[in-house]
Amino acid sequence: MIPHCLLLESIHTNSLVDSLKEIGYTFERVNHFEEVSRSLEQGKFHFLIFHISDVENEDIQKTLAEVTKNFPHTLIILITDTTKWDVAASLLKQHKVYDFIQTPIETVHLQFTLDRSLQYLLTKLKSQFINEAENHLYKRMVEIFDWKKSLTHKDNENIAADIIHQMNINLFQGSGIGTLMSVVSILTSKSKLDSEGNHYLVPKPVMDLLSENYDAAKSMFESMSISQSVIDDESVVETKESPTKLLSIIEKETEILSEALTIKSQKINLSQIPTSVTGKKIHFDEIKLSYVIREIFLNAIKYSREKDTIYLIFFHKENFLELKIINPAYQNNDGTNGIPEKLESFVFEPFFRISSVVDDSYAKFEQFRFGLGLPLVKKIMDQHQANVQIYNIENNFRNENTKDICLTIRFPLIEEEK
């Protein structure tokens, strides 16, 4: 994962810009501390970085405490020098900042500190989620083994149901293997041997159903093959192309998915790539990027509703090209909306699902299945040395007071060789 940083720009952090570019991290800049909270609300950043000279004011330090409290998933990194140790120590002791980097900044030390901090952040998020999962499991076990409740309600559930739940969703719900098995059962029971005993007569509706689900099962196995090829491929993409070549992939995948869009009368609005990226390149593998575009479009289509509009928007920011897929966020089964903040990193874990509902309507368009879609998107983007995140944002496109889901990919821009 490539970390995304928010940098408070000043004369003290000018050298940091080049260092961040050198280690390949993406970043955005704000000019005043008052802009920090607004930026953190509008996007997701792994780090907030500033120089100690820019936060010595007591009022700013009070605001800093609020930032730490309101954005616990953004780690604050302090740039300091030996003349400010007393202030730096105070901020560290009060947990207003997570770590520090001493000037003059060495690129190797900067990368080591940020990489180590990122691992801490990811471990912290995972620990919180595991604790919640363990609590849920404990409650389930209490319910299952509470003999009084069992006698009263004749509760016959057992813990194995939880274990096989994901297997059931991934392999046997919906069209494909499960339905194919059912159709074969119908076929054997409804087919009749002719009078001469040489042929079986099969009702046309049964044969049609068999053919349809054979195609679905075949598509499932093809997607397994594609998924396996991505899983086994550990190579880093070295080929570089103009970012404008993304447009042909997007247009092709949009055409392929035109039938999927008609299911709920949806449409896709596509922006142009900023002209400011002319002369720059990105790491580019056409086949792998087509997998990514298909998957993120399908996700947006499946989780949007009737007549919704899905937006694909490009931005040029600092040292990267940003691609955003935005669609409306709706309520989940547990009452949360869109992508709950605590789950933003876990949707990229294999087999993780926010909803266990399977929609067969889009099966024939899918190249990744079994809860592997976003994990494989992340792997492909890692191979492109790019970053991918998904989170809720305030609705800025529609007139209702609601939230949207925003999937963001950041491609580091490479200067074209002359």
LOMIDREN-443875 format. One record per residue (C-alpha): chain; residue number from 1; y, z, x. Coordinates in Angstrom, 2 decimals, padded with zeros to 5 digits. Layout:
N
[rec 'A', NUM, [Y, Z, X]] ...
This chain:
418
[rec 'A', 1, [000.00, 000.00, 000.00]] [rec 'A', 2, [003.49, -000.88, 001.25]] [rec 'A', 3, [005.86, 002.02, 000.49]] [rec 'A', 4, [009.11, 001.31, -001.34]] [rec 'A', 5, [012.17, 003.23, -000.11]] [rec 'A', 6, [015.60, 004.09, -001.51]] [rec 'A', 7, [018.13, 004.36, 001.32]] [rec 'A', 8, [021.50, 006.08, 001.07]] [rec 'A', 9, [023.55, 003.67, 003.15]] [rec 'A', 10, [026.12, 004.92, 005.67]] [rec 'A', 11, [027.14, 004.33, 009.26]] [rec 'A', 12, [024.44, 006.85, 010.20]] [rec 'A', 13, [021.57, 004.84, 008.69]] [rec 'A', 14, [022.43, 001.31, 009.85]] [rec 'A', 15, [019.74, 001.37, 012.54]] [rec 'A', 16, [017.15, 002.46, 009.99]] [rec 'A', 17, [017.43, -000.85, 008.12]] [rec 'A', 18, [016.10, -002.83, 011.07]] [rec 'A', 19, [013.33, -000.30, 011.65]] [rec 'A', 20, [012.17, -000.51, 008.03]] [rec 'A', 21, [012.15, -004.30, 008.26]] [rec 'A', 22, [010.16, -004.10, 011.50]] [rec 'A', 23, [007.40, -001.97, 009.97]] [rec 'A', 24, [007.33, -004.17, 006.85]] [rec 'A', 25, [008.45, -001.58, 004.28]] [rec 'A', 26, [010.47, -002.70, 001.28]] [rec 'A', 27, [013.69, -000.89, 000.52]] [rec 'A', 28, [016.82, -000.85, -001.60]] [rec 'A', 29, [020.21, 000.63, -000.74]] [rec 'A', 30, [022.81, 002.66, -002.60]] [rec 'A', 31, [026.29, 003.37, -001.27]] [rec 'A', 32, [026.99, 006.74, -002.88]] [rec 'A', 33, [024.85, 009.79, -003.57]] [rec 'A', 34, [025.97, 009.68, -007.22]] [rec 'A', 35, [023.97, 006.41, -007.57]] [rec 'A', 36, [020.68, 007.95, -006.41]] [rec 'A', 37, [019.50, 009.43, -009.72]] [rec 'A', 38, [020.31, 006.25, -011.64]] [rec 'A', 39, [018.35, 004.15, -009.14]] [rec 'A', 40, [015.37, 006.52, -009.27]] [rec 'A', 41, [015.39, 006.34, -013.07]] [rec 'A', 42, [015.42, 002.54, -013.08]] [rec 'A', 43, [012.65, 002.00, -010.53]] [rec 'A', 44, [009.82, 003.67, -008.66]] [rec 'A', 45, [010.35, 004.68, -005.05]] [rec 'A', 46, [007.97, 006.47, -002.71]] [rec 'A', 47, [010.80, 007.74, -000.50]] [rec 'A', 48, [014.47, 008.67, -000.70]] [rec 'A', 49, [015.95, 008.56, 002.81]] [rec 'A', 50, [019.40, 009.72, 003.95]] [rec 'A', 51, [021.20, 011.12, 006.99]] [rec 'A', 52, [022.00, 014.80, 007.08]] [rec 'A', 53, [025.72, 014.10, 007.67]] [rec 'A', 54, [025.89, 012.52, 004.21]] [rec 'A', 55, [024.61, 015.58, 002.34]] [rec 'A', 56, [026.35, 018.50, 004.02]] [rec 'A', 57, [028.62, 019.02, 001.04]] [rec 'A', 58, [027.47, 022.00, -001.11]] [rec 'A', 59, [027.90, 020.08, -004.37]] [rec 'A', 60, [025.71, 017.27, -003.06]] [rec 'A', 61, [023.07, 019.80, -002.01]] [rec 'A', 62, [023.04, 021.21, -005.55]] [rec 'A', 63, [022.56, 017.69, -006.87]] [rec 'A', 64, [019.81, 017.20, -004.29]] [rec 'A', 65, [017.93, 020.15, -005.79]] [rec 'A', 66, [018.08, 018.42, -009.19]] [rec 'A', 67, [016.81, 015.17, -007.70]] [rec 'A', 68, [013.85, 017.03, -006.15]] [rec 'A', 69, [013.07, 018.65, -009.50]] [rec 'A', 70, [013.52, 015.54, -011.67]] [rec 'A', 71, [011.68, 013.07, -009.40]] [rec 'A', 72, [008.71, 014.97, -007.93]] [rec 'A', 73, [006.84, 011.74, -007.14]] [rec 'A', 74, [009.56, 010.57, -004.72]] [rec 'A', 75, [009.45, 012.29, -001.33]] [rec 'A', 76, [012.79, 013.01, 000.35]] [rec 'A', 77, [013.00, 012.22, 004.06]] [rec 'A', 78, [015.92, 013.53, 006.11]] [rec 'A', 79, [017.39, 011.81, 009.17]] [rec 'A', 80, [018.86, 014.43, 011.49]] [rec 'A', 81, [019.99, 015.09, 015.05]] [rec 'A', 82, [019.86, 018.16, 017.28]] [rec 'A', 83, [023.39, 019.28, 016.32]] [rec 'A', 84, [022.42, 019.81, 012.65]] [rec 'A', 85, [019.22, 021.84, 012.99]] [rec 'A', 86, [020.59, 024.75, 010.97]] [rec 'A', 87, [021.31, 022.57, 007.91]] [rec 'A', 88, [018.05, 020.64, 008.29]] [rec 'A', 89, [016.02, 023.86, 008.54]] [rec 'A', 90, [017.74, 025.23, 005.43]] [rec 'A', 91, [016.96, 022.10, 003.38]] [rec 'A', 92, [013.34, 022.10, 004.54]] [rec 'A', 93, [012.93, 025.82, 003.81]] [rec 'A', 94, [014.31, 025.40, 000.29]] [rec 'A', 95, [011.96, 022.43, -000.27]] [rec 'A', 96, [014.90, 020.16, -001.03]] [rec 'A', 97, [013.49, 017.65, 001.47]] [rec 'A', 98, [009.87, 016.97, 002.41]] [rec 'A', 99, [010.11, 015.89, 006.05]] [rec 'A', 100, [012.60, 014.83, 008.72]] [rec 'A', 101, [013.03, 012.18, 011.41]] [rec 'A', 102, [015.09, 012.92, 014.50]] [rec 'A', 103, [017.57, 010.49, 016.01]] [rec 'A', 104, [017.52, 008.30, 017.96]] [rec 'A', 105, [014.98, 006.76, 015.61]] [rec 'A', 106, [011.84, 005.38, 017.22]] [rec 'A', 107, [010.07, 002.80, 015.06]] [rec 'A', 108, [006.60, 004.13, 015.89]] [rec 'A', 109, [007.58, 007.68, 014.95]] [rec 'A', 110, [009.28, 006.47, 011.75]] [rec 'A', 111, [006.13, 004.64, 010.62]] [rec 'A', 112, [003.92, 007.60, 011.52]] [rec 'A', 113, [006.09, 010.01, 009.52]] [rec 'A', 114, [006.32, 007.76, 006.46]] [rec 'A', 115, [002.62, 006.85, 006.51]] [rec 'A', 116, [001.66, 010.52, 006.77]] [rec 'A', 117, [004.05, 011.42, 003.96]] [rec 'A', 118, [002.67, 008.66, 001.74]] [rec 'A', 119, [-000.86, 009.97, 002.21]] [rec 'A', 120, [000.34, 013.42, 001.19]] [rec 'A', 121, [001.98, 011.98, -001.94]] [rec 'A', 122, [-001.13, 010.03, -002.99]] [rec 'A', 123, [-003.37, 013.04, -002.33]] [rec 'A', 124, [-001.05, 015.25, -004.39]] [rec 'A', 125, [-001.18, 012.84, -007.34]] [rec 'A', 126, [-004.95, 012.55, -007.10]] [rec 'A', 127, [-005.36, 016.34, -006.94]] [rec 'A', 128, [-003.28, 016.78, -010.09]] [rec 'A', 129, [-005.35, 014.21, -011.93]] [rec 'A', 130, [-008.66, 015.66, -010.73]] [rec 'A', 131, [-007.60, 019.12, -011.88]] [rec 'A', 132, [-006.84, 017.74, -015.35]] [rec 'A', 133, [-010.15, 015.87, -015.41]] [rec 'A', 134, [-012.03, 019.01, -014.34]] [rec 'A', 135, [-010.32, 021.05, -017.05]] [rec 'A', 136, [-011.29, 018.42, -019.62]] [rec 'A', 137, [-014.89, 018.44, -018.38]] [rec 'A', 138, [-014.99, 022.25, -018.51]] [rec 'A', 139, [-013.79, 022.23, -022.11]] [rec 'A', 140, [-016.41, 019.63, -022.99]] [rec 'A', 141, [-019.14, 021.72, -021.39]] [rec 'A', 142, [-017.99, 024.80, -023.31]] [rec 'A', 143, [-018.13, 022.79, -026.52]] [rec 'A', 144, [-021.56, 021.43, -025.75]] [rec 'A', 145, [-023.14, 024.72, -024.71]] [rec 'A', 146, [-021.42, 026.96, -027.26]] [rec 'A', 147, [-024.57, 027.72, -029.30]] [rec 'A', 148, [-022.59, 029.14, -032.21]] [rec 'A', 149, [-020.64, 025.94, -032.61]] [rec 'A', 150, [-023.78, 023.94, -032.07]] [rec 'A', 151, [-025.61, 025.77, -034.84]] [rec 'A', 152, [-022.65, 025.55, -037.19]] [rec 'A', 153, [-021.95, 021.87, -036.71]] [rec 'A', 154, [-025.36, 020.68, -035.51]] [rec 'A', 155, [-023.64, 019.27, -032.46]] [rec 'A', 156, [-026.17, 017.05, -030.68]] [rec 'A', 157, [-023.86, 015.66, -028.03]] [rec 'A', 158, [-024.85, 016.08, -024.41]] [rec 'A', 159, [-023.11, 015.68, -021.10]] [rec 'A', 160, [-024.91, 012.40, -020.39]] [rec 'A', 161, [-022.72, 010.75, -023.03]] [rec 'A', 162, [-019.72, 011.16, -020.75]] [rec 'A', 163, [-021.57, 009.74, -017.77]] [rec 'A', 164, [-022.74, 006.55, -019.50]] [rec 'A', 165, [-019.52, 006.05, -021.45]] [rec 'A', 166, [-017.92, 003.76, -018.88]] [rec 'A', 167, [-021.17, 001.84, -018.34]] [rec 'A', 168, [-021.30, 001.19, -022.06]] [rec 'A', 169, [-017.70, -000.04, -022.19]] [rec 'A', 170, [-017.98, -002.21, -019.09]] [rec 'A', 171, [-021.27, -003.93, -019.85]] [rec 'A', 172, [-022.35, -003.68, -023.45]] [rec 'A', 173, [-019.35, -003.49, -025.77]] [rec 'A', 174, [-018.02, -006.72, -027.23]] [rec 'A', 175, [-019.29, -010.25, -026.78]] [rec 'A', 176, [-021.59, -010.96, -023.87]] [rec 'A', 177, [-024.72, -009.07, -022.84]] [rec 'A', 178, [-024.78, -006.59, -025.72]] [rec 'A', 179, [-024.25, -009.12, -028.48]] [rec 'A', 180, [-026.51, -011.66, -026.75]] [rec 'A', 181, [-029.36, -009.13, -026.88]] [rec 'A', 182, [-028.68, -008.57, -030.58]] [rec 'A', 183, [-028.66, -012.32, -031.26]] [rec 'A', 184, [-031.96, -012.79, -029.42]] [rec 'A', 185, [-033.40, -010.05, -031.61]] [rec 'A', 186, [-032.15, -011.89, -034.72]] [rec 'A', 187, [-033.52, -015.16, -033.34]] [rec 'A', 188, [-037.04, -013.77, -032.92]] [rec 'A', 189, [-037.04, -012.18, -036.36]] [rec 'A', 190, [-035.47, -015.04, -038.34]] [rec 'A', 191, [-037.19, -018.02, -036.70]] [rec 'A', 192, [-040.13, -019.44, -038.64]] [rec 'A', 193, [-043.12, -021.32, -037.32]] [rec 'A', 194, [-043.59, -024.73, -038.95]] [rec 'A', 195, [-046.71, -025.65, -040.88]] [rec 'A', 196, [-048.31, -027.37, -037.91]] [rec 'A', 197, [-047.64, -024.40, -035.64]] [rec 'A', 198, [-045.89, -026.49, -032.98]] [rec 'A', 199, [-042.23, -025.66, -033.52]] [rec 'A', 200, [-040.03, -022.77, -034.57]] [rec 'A', 201, [-037.31, -023.44, -037.16]] [rec 'A', 202, [-034.08, -021.62, -036.32]] [rec 'A', 203, [-031.27, -021.22, -038.91]] [rec 'A', 204, [-028.10, -023.00, -037.76]] [rec 'A', 205, [-025.82, -019.88, -037.98]] [rec 'A', 206, [-028.22, -018.01, -035.69]] [rec 'A', 207, [-028.27, -020.88, -033.20]] [rec 'A', 208, [-024.48, -021.12, -033.27]] [rec 'A', 209, [-024.20, -017.40, -032.64]] [rec 'A', 210, [-026.69, -017.62, -029.78]] [rec 'A', 211, [-024.77, -020.48, -028.17]] [rec 'A', 212, [-021.45, -018.69, -028.51]] [rec 'A', 213, [-022.71, -015.48, -026.93]] [rec 'A', 214, [-024.61, -017.33, -024.22]] [rec 'A', 215, [-021.27, -018.85, -023.18]] [rec 'A', 216, [-019.68, -015.39, -023.27]] [rec 'A', 217, [-022.45, -013.88, -021.13]] [rec 'A', 218, [-022.23, -016.82, -018.72]] [rec 'A', 219, [-018.47, -016.26, -018.42]] [rec 'A', 220, [-019.14, -012.59, -017.72]] [rec 'A', 221, [-021.49, -013.39, -014.84]] [rec 'A', 222, [-019.02, -015.93, -013.45]] [rec 'A', 223, [-016.33, -013.24, -013.46]] [rec 'A', 224, [-018.75, -010.92, -011.65]] [rec 'A', 225, [-019.17, -013.59, -008.98]] [rec 'A', 226, [-015.39, -013.99, -008.58]] [rec 'A', 227, [-014.92, -010.23, -008.44]] [rec 'A', 228, [-017.64, -009.90, -005.80]] [rec 'A', 229, [-016.01, -012.59, -003.66]] [rec 'A', 230, [-012.69, -010.71, -003.74]] [rec 'A', 231, [-014.36, -007.36, -003.02]] [rec 'A', 232, [-016.24, -008.76, -000.02]] [rec 'A', 233, [-013.21, -010.56, 001.44]] [rec 'A', 234, [-011.45, -008.30, 003.96]] [rec 'A', 235, [-009.26, -010.98, 005.54]] [rec 'A', 236, [-005.47, -010.73, 005.70]] [rec 'A', 237, [-003.60, -013.77, 004.38]] [rec 'A', 238, [-001.90, -015.47, 007.32]] [rec 'A', 239, [-000.77, -018.68, 005.58]] [rec 'A', 240, [002.96, -018.73, 004.76]] [rec 'A', 241, [004.67, -020.86, 002.12]] [rec 'A', 242, [008.00, -021.04, 000.30]] [rec 'A', 243, [008.27, -018.55, -002.60]] [rec 'A', 244, [009.09, -021.49, -004.88]] [rec 'A', 245, [005.39, -022.45, -004.73]] [rec 'A', 246, [004.74, -019.44, -006.97]] [rec 'A', 247, [006.29, -021.40, -009.83]] [rec 'A', 248, [003.54, -024.05, -009.89]] [rec 'A', 249, [000.87, -021.30, -010.05]] [rec 'A', 250, [002.73, -019.51, -012.83]] [rec 'A', 251, [003.21, -022.72, -014.83]] [rec 'A', 252, [-000.47, -023.63, -014.44]] [rec 'A', 253, [-001.68, -020.16, -015.53]] [rec 'A', 254, [000.77, -020.11, -018.44]] [rec 'A', 255, [-000.69, -023.41, -019.64]] [rec 'A', 256, [-004.26, -022.07, -019.31]] [rec 'A', 257, [-003.27, -019.00, -021.32]] [rec 'A', 258, [-001.39, -020.93, -024.02]] [rec 'A', 259, [-004.33, -020.48, -026.41]] [rec 'A', 260, [-004.40, -016.73, -025.66]] [rec 'A', 261, [-000.69, -016.51, -026.50]] [rec 'A', 262, [-001.25, -018.11, -029.92]] [rec 'A', 263, [-003.70, -015.34, -030.96]] [rec 'A', 264, [-000.78, -012.98, -031.63]] [rec 'A', 265, [002.02, -015.59, -031.68]] [rec 'A', 266, [003.42, -014.31, -028.38]] [rec 'A', 267, [005.53, -016.14, -025.81]] [rec 'A', 268, [006.40, -015.86, -022.14]] [rec 'A', 269, [009.99, -016.10, -020.87]] [rec 'A', 270, [010.19, -017.11, -017.21]] [rec 'A', 271, [013.23, -016.78, -014.95]] [rec 'A', 272, [013.98, -018.99, -011.96]] [rec 'A', 273, [013.43, -017.90, -008.37]] [rec 'A', 274, [016.80, -016.97, -006.80]] [rec 'A', 275, [018.22, -019.70, -004.58]] [rec 'A', 276, [019.02, -017.02, -002.00]] [rec 'A', 277, [015.36, -017.06, -000.86]] [rec 'A', 278, [015.70, -020.69, 000.26]] [rec 'A', 279, [014.59, -020.99, 003.87]] [rec 'A', 280, [012.33, -017.94, 003.64]] [rec 'A', 281, [008.55, -017.69, 003.24]] [rec 'A', 282, [005.92, -015.31, 001.89]] [rec 'A', 283, [002.25, -014.85, 002.71]] [rec 'A', 284, [000.52, -017.25, 000.34]] [rec 'A', 285, [-003.07, -017.92, -000.74]] [rec 'A', 286, [-002.97, -020.14, -003.82]] [rec 'A', 287, [-006.41, -019.26, -005.22]] [rec 'A', 288, [-005.97, -015.50, -004.80]] [rec 'A', 289, [-002.45, -015.54, -006.22]] [rec 'A', 290, [-003.70, -017.52, -009.24]] [rec 'A', 291, [-006.18, -014.68, -009.88]] [rec 'A', 292, [-003.29, -012.20, -009.72]] [rec 'A', 293, [-001.00, -014.15, -012.05]] [rec 'A', 294, [-003.84, -014.63, -014.59]] [rec 'A', 295, [-004.72, -010.93, -014.58]] [rec 'A', 296, [-001.19, -009.56, -014.92]] [rec 'A', 297, [-000.35, -012.06, -017.68]] [rec 'A', 298, [-003.56, -011.19, -019.55]] [rec 'A', 299, [-002.86, -007.46, -019.26]] [rec 'A', 300, [000.59, -007.96, -020.75]] [rec 'A', 301, [-000.78, -010.21, -023.51]] [rec 'A', 302, [-003.61, -007.84, -024.47]] [rec 'A', 303, [-001.46, -004.72, -024.61]] [rec 'A', 304, [001.43, -006.38, -026.46]] [rec 'A', 305, [001.55, -006.93, -030.21]] [rec 'A', 306, [002.27, -009.66, -032.73]] [rec 'A', 307, [005.22, -011.93, -031.82]] [rec 'A', 308, [006.12, -009.92, -028.70]] [rec 'A', 309, [007.90, -011.62, -025.82]] [rec 'A', 310, [006.63, -011.11, -022.26]] [rec 'A', 311, [009.18, -011.53, -019.48]] [rec 'A', 312, [008.55, -012.67, -015.92]] [rec 'A', 313, [011.67, -012.13, -013.83]] [rec 'A', 314, [012.39, -012.70, -010.14]] [rec 'A', 315, [014.87, -010.73, -008.03]] [rec 'A', 316, [015.87, -011.07, -004.39]] [rec 'A', 317, [016.49, -007.58, -003.00]] [rec 'A', 318, [017.06, -006.74, 000.63]] [rec 'A', 319, [013.99, -007.89, 002.59]] [rec 'A', 320, [011.70, -008.82, -000.30]] [rec 'A', 321, [011.21, -011.02, -003.36]] [rec 'A', 322, [010.49, -008.96, -006.46]] [rec 'A', 323, [008.41, -010.31, -009.35]] [rec 'A', 324, [008.44, -008.27, -012.57]] [rec 'A', 325, [006.22, -008.69, -015.63]] [rec 'A', 326, [007.75, -006.77, -018.56]] [rec 'A', 327, [006.21, -006.19, -021.99]] [rec 'A', 328, [006.71, -003.57, -024.75]] [rec 'A', 329, [005.09, -000.14, -024.33]] [rec 'A', 330, [003.15, 001.20, -027.32]] [rec 'A', 331, [001.53, 004.51, -028.15]] [rec 'A', 332, [-001.90, 005.27, -026.69]] [rec 'A', 333, [-004.74, 007.13, -028.42]] [rec 'A', 334, [-003.67, 010.42, -026.81]] [rec 'A', 335, [-000.08, 010.13, -028.06]] [rec 'A', 336, [001.41, 008.96, -024.74]] [rec 'A', 337, [003.30, 005.67, -024.47]] [rec 'A', 338, [002.60, 002.76, -022.15]] [rec 'A', 339, [001.67, 004.00, -018.67]] [rec 'A', 340, [002.02, 007.82, -018.47]] [rec 'A', 341, [003.73, 008.78, -015.20]] [rec 'A', 342, [000.78, 010.85, -014.02]] [rec 'A', 343, [-001.48, 007.78, -014.35]] [rec 'A', 344, [000.72, 005.18, -012.64]] [rec 'A', 345, [-001.36, 005.14, -009.46]] [rec 'A', 346, [-004.73, 005.60, -011.18]] [rec 'A', 347, [-004.61, 002.34, -013.14]] [rec 'A', 348, [-005.36, 000.73, -009.76]] [rec 'A', 349, [-008.56, 002.79, -009.40]] [rec 'A', 350, [-011.87, 000.96, -010.18]] [rec 'A', 351, [-013.19, 001.46, -013.72]] [rec 'A', 352, [-010.18, 003.52, -014.81]] [rec 'A', 353, [-008.97, 002.74, -018.34]] [rec 'A', 354, [-006.17, 004.24, -020.38]] [rec 'A', 355, [-007.80, 002.85, -023.53]] [rec 'A', 356, [-011.55, 002.39, -024.04]] [rec 'A', 357, [-011.07, -000.28, -026.71]] [rec 'A', 358, [-012.46, -003.68, -025.75]] [rec 'A', 359, [-010.78, -006.78, -027.22]] [rec 'A', 360, [-013.12, -009.78, -027.24]] [rec 'A', 361, [-010.37, -012.23, -028.17]] [rec 'A', 362, [-009.43, -012.82, -024.54]] [rec 'A', 363, [-012.87, -012.62, -022.87]] [rec 'A', 364, [-013.12, -016.32, -022.03]] [rec 'A', 365, [-009.81, -016.22, -020.11]] [rec 'A', 366, [-010.72, -013.23, -017.91]] [rec 'A', 367, [-011.64, -013.68, -014.27]] [rec 'A', 368, [-011.86, -009.93, -013.56]] [rec 'A', 369, [-013.62, -007.51, -015.91]] [rec 'A', 370, [-015.33, -004.11, -016.03]] [rec 'A', 371, [-012.14, -002.17, -015.33]] [rec 'A', 372, [-011.69, -004.01, -012.00]] [rec 'A', 373, [-008.66, -006.16, -012.89]] [rec 'A', 374, [-005.77, -004.16, -011.47]] [rec 'A', 375, [-007.79, -002.72, -008.54]] [rec 'A', 376, [-008.54, -006.29, -007.42]] [rec 'A', 377, [-004.90, -007.31, -008.00]] [rec 'A', 378, [-003.90, -004.47, -005.67]] [rec 'A', 379, [-006.44, -005.55, -003.06]] [rec 'A', 380, [-005.18, -009.15, -003.12]] [rec 'A', 381, [-001.57, -007.98, -002.82]] [rec 'A', 382, [-002.55, -005.77, 000.13]] [rec 'A', 383, [-004.02, -008.89, 001.74]] [rec 'A', 384, [-000.64, -010.55, 001.22]] [rec 'A', 385, [001.08, -007.51, 002.79]] [rec 'A', 386, [002.82, -007.04, -000.55]] [rec 'A', 387, [003.22, -004.05, -002.85]] [rec 'A', 388, [002.32, -003.68, -006.54]] [rec 'A', 389, [003.32, -000.89, -008.93]] [rec 'A', 390, [003.25, -000.38, -012.70]] [rec 'A', 391, [005.37, 002.05, -014.70]] [rec 'A', 392, [007.45, 002.53, -017.84]] [rec 'A', 393, [011.13, 001.56, -017.91]] [rec 'A', 394, [013.90, 001.89, -020.47]] [rec 'A', 395, [014.11, -001.12, -022.76]] [rec 'A', 396, [016.90, -003.41, -021.55]] [rec 'A', 397, [015.79, -006.61, -023.27]] [rec 'A', 398, [015.41, -005.69, -026.91]] [rec 'A', 399, [017.67, -003.94, -029.38]] [rec 'A', 400, [015.32, -001.05, -030.16]] [rec 'A', 401, [015.51, 002.30, -028.39]] [rec 'A', 402, [012.05, 002.05, -026.82]] [rec 'A', 403, [010.32, 001.71, -023.47]] [rec 'A', 404, [008.72, -001.25, -021.72]] [rec 'A', 405, [005.87, -001.51, -019.24]] [rec 'A', 406, [006.97, -003.06, -015.95]] [rec 'A', 407, [004.51, -004.38, -013.38]] [rec 'A', 408, [006.35, -005.06, -010.13]] [rec 'A', 409, [005.13, -007.05, -007.13]] [rec 'A', 410, [007.20, -007.11, -003.94]] [rec 'A', 411, [006.62, -009.91, -001.43]] [rec 'A', 412, [008.17, -009.23, 002.00]] [rec 'A', 413, [010.30, -012.25, 002.94]] [rec 'A', 414, [009.71, -013.94, 006.28]] [rec 'A', 415, [012.39, -015.97, 008.02]] [rec 'A', 416, [011.38, -019.60, 008.30]] [rec 'A', 417, [010.75, -020.68, 011.87]] [rec 'A', 418, [013.16, -023.31, 013.14]] 
